[in-house]
Amino acid sequence: MTDLRAHALPTSTPATPVTPRRPLIGPRLATVALVGGALLNGAESIGMNLLLPERPEAISDQLRLVAEHEATFTALTVSGILAIPLMAIGFLVLAQHVRTRSSRLGTAAAWLLMSGMWGFVGIHLMSLMQVPFARSGDLAGAAGAMEAAQQDPVLGVLFMAPFLFGTFVGMILLAVGLLKTGVMPRWIPLTMLTFIVVDFVLRNPGPVDTHWLWIAACIGAARFLRRDDQPAVTA
């Protein structure tokens, strides 16, 4: 008699439970990046308007202003530099939320904004160069060197163009993506859109700095993310 057990199909091994990947950027880090980046960036712009005299047109006069207010100018510029990596993380978090429902729009916004933040670094480094130039005894010569650097086409292509195009277009795509997908309350992207248009196109003509709008939008986005159980950016 044949032993049927010898021909029995092997029992299947229980599937090993799949451990979900840990998020690269969770809600807590996203909150710190959004709020911290907005506050540091806003402190630079708002502080420049409140704590320093009106910026003159001539570069030599700008260097003279920096020399007279070196500590304040340096602190505010460094604040803006420290904001950049936090802002980059915040942009990636927001773009990832757009990508959950519109992959192309979210991806395009992320790439443009990262190029914009790269350009922002270069612009801040150029601005910080005014400090040692302002210390020199020859302000006219230093002003000539600064003007030559600002008009250099290589530096313009490397830093200024990515900042202007990447940040402006990237933030518009991000705001439109957040509006289109509805992943956040509508007032958040509308506030972002108002900020970028007024700041870049109208050059902040009013007495109140438009970075207050950016701070409000980022705080609103951070509060929303803390209530959201979904990870901000997954591996």
C-alpha positions in Angstrom: 0.0 0.0 0.0 1.4 3.4 -1.0 2.0 5.8 1.8 0.0 8.8 0.7 2.0 11.0 3.1 5.1 10.6 0.9 3.2 12.3 -2.0 1.5 14.9 0.0 2.1 18.5 -1.0 4.5 20.3 1.4 2.8 22.7 3.7 3.5 26.3 2.9 5.7 28.2 5.2 4.0 31.2 6.9 4.9 34.4 5.1 7.3 36.6 7.0 5.6 39.8 8.0 6.9 42.8 6.0 8.3 45.5 8.2 7.3 48.9 6.8 10.2 51.1 5.9 11.0 53.8 8.4 10.3 57.4 7.1 13.2 59.4 6.1 11.5 62.6 7.3 8.8 62.2 9.8 6.2 64.7 11.0 8.4 65.9 13.9 11.4 66.7 11.7 9.1 68.1 9.0 7.7 70.5 11.7 11.1 71.6 12.8 12.2 72.2 9.2 9.1 74.1 8.1 8.8 76.3 11.1 12.5 76.7 11.8 13.3 77.5 8.1 10.5 80.0 7.8 11.5 81.8 11.1 15.2 82.0 10.2 14.5 83.1 6.7 11.9 85.6 7.9 14.2 86.9 10.6 16.8 87.8 7.9 14.4 89.7 5.7 12.4 91.3 8.5 15.5 92.2 10.5 17.2 93.8 7.4 14.1 96.1 7.1 13.7 96.9 10.8 17.3 96.9 12.1 19.3 98.4 9.3 18.9 101.6 7.3 17.4 101.5 3.8 19.7 99.7 1.4 21.5 102.2 -0.9 21.9 101.8 -4.6 25.6 102.3 -4.9 27.7 99.3 -3.9 30.3 101.5 -2.2 27.5 102.9 0.0 26.3 99.3 0.7 29.7 98.4 1.9 29.8 101.4 4.1 26.5 100.4 5.6 27.8 96.9 6.2 30.9 98.4 7.9 28.8 100.5 10.2 26.4 97.7 11.1 28.7 94.7 10.7 27.5 92.6 13.7 23.8 93.0 12.8 24.4 92.4 9.1 26.5 89.3 9.7 24.0 87.8 12.2 21.1 88.3 9.9 22.9 86.9 6.8 24.0 83.9 8.8 20.4 83.4 9.9 19.4 83.3 6.3 22.1 80.7 5.5 21.1 78.5 8.3 17.5 78.6 7.0 18.3 77.1 3.6 18.8 73.4 4.6 15.7 73.6 6.7 13.7 75.2 3.9 15.0 72.5 1.5 13.7 69.7 3.8 10.4 71.5 4.2 10.0 71.9 0.4 10.7 68.1 -0.1 8.1 67.3 2.5 5.4 69.4 0.9 6.4 68.2 -2.6 6.1 64.6 -1.4 2.5 65.3 -0.3 1.8 66.6 -3.8 3.4 63.5 -5.3 0.9 61.2 -3.5 -1.7 62.4 -6.0 0.2 64.1 -8.7 3.6 62.5 -9.3 4.8 64.8 -12.1 3.7 68.0 -10.5 5.3 67.1 -7.2 8.5 65.9 -8.8 8.9 69.0 -10.9 8.3 71.3 -7.9 10.9 69.4 -5.8 13.6 69.5 -8.5 13.0 73.2 -9.2 13.0 74.1 -5.5 16.2 72.2 -4.8 17.9 74.1 -7.6 16.5 77.3 -6.2 17.9 76.5 -2.7 21.3 75.8 -4.4 21.2 79.3 -5.9 20.1 80.8 -2.6 23.3 79.4 -1.0 25.4 81.2 -3.6 23.6 84.5 -3.2 24.0 84.4 0.5 27.7 83.6 0.2 28.1 86.6 -2.1 26.2 88.7 0.4 28.5 87.5 3.2 31.5 88.5 1.2 30.6 92.1 1.8 31.8 91.8 5.4 35.5 91.3 4.6 35.3 93.8 1.7 33.7 96.4 4.0 36.7 96.0 6.4 39.2 96.9 3.7 40.5 100.5 3.7 39.8 100.9 0.0 36.0 100.9 -0.3 36.2 102.0 -3.9 38.4 99.1 -4.9 36.2 96.7 -2.9 33.1 98.0 -4.5 34.6 97.5 -7.9 35.5 93.9 -7.0 31.9 93.3 -5.7 30.4 94.7 -8.8 32.6 92.6 -11.1 31.6 89.5 -9.1 27.8 90.3 -9.3 28.1 90.9 -13.1 30.1 87.7 -13.7 28.1 85.5 -16.1 29.4 82.3 -14.7 28.2 83.2 -11.2 24.9 84.4 -12.7 24.3 81.1 -14.4 25.5 79.1 -11.4 23.6 80.8 -8.7 21.3 83.7 -9.7 19.5 81.9 -12.5 18.7 78.8 -10.5 17.5 80.9 -7.5 15.2 83.1 -9.6 13.8 80.5 -11.9 13.9 77.5 -9.6 12.4 79.2 -6.5 9.8 81.3 -8.3 8.5 78.6 -10.6 9.0 75.8 -8.1 7.0 77.5 -5.4 4.2 78.3 -7.9 4.1 74.6 -8.9 4.1 73.6 -5.3 1.3 75.9 -4.4 -0.8 74.9 -7.4 -0.1 71.2 -6.6 -1.3 71.6 -3.1 -4.4 73.4 -4.3 -5.1 70.8 -7.1 -4.6 67.7 -4.9 -6.3 69.1 -1.8 -3.9 67.4 0.5 -3.8 70.4 2.8 -6.3 73.2 3.7 -6.6 75.6 0.8 -5.5 78.7 2.8 -2.0 77.3 3.1 -1.1 77.1 -0.6 -3.0 80.3 -1.3 -0.9 82.1 1.3 2.3 80.6 -0.2 1.2 81.8 -3.7 0.4 85.3 -2.5 3.8 85.5 -0.8 5.8 84.4 -3.8 4.0 86.7 -6.2 4.2 89.7 -4.0 7.8 89.0 -3.0 9.3 88.2 -6.4 7.0 90.1 -8.8 6.0 93.2 -6.8 9.2 93.3 -4.8 7.3 93.6 -1.5 6.1 97.2 -2.0 4.2 97.5 1.2 5.4 98.6 4.7 4.8 95.1 6.1 7.3 92.4 5.1 5.7 89.6 3.1 7.7 87.0 4.9 5.1 87.1 7.6 2.8 85.3 5.0 5.5 82.7 4.4 5.9 82.1 8.2 2.1 81.8 8.6 1.8 79.3 5.7 4.7 77.1 7.0 3.3 77.1 10.6 -0.1 76.1 9.2 1.5 73.3 7.1 3.5 72.1 10.1 0.4 71.9 12.3 -1.4 70.0 9.6 1.5 67.5 9.3 1.5 66.8 13.0 -2.1 65.8 12.8 -1.5 63.7 9.8 -0.6 60.0 10.6 1.0 59.5 7.2 4.8 59.8 7.1 6.0 62.9 5.3 8.7 61.3 3.1 9.2 57.5 2.8 12.3 55.7 1.9 
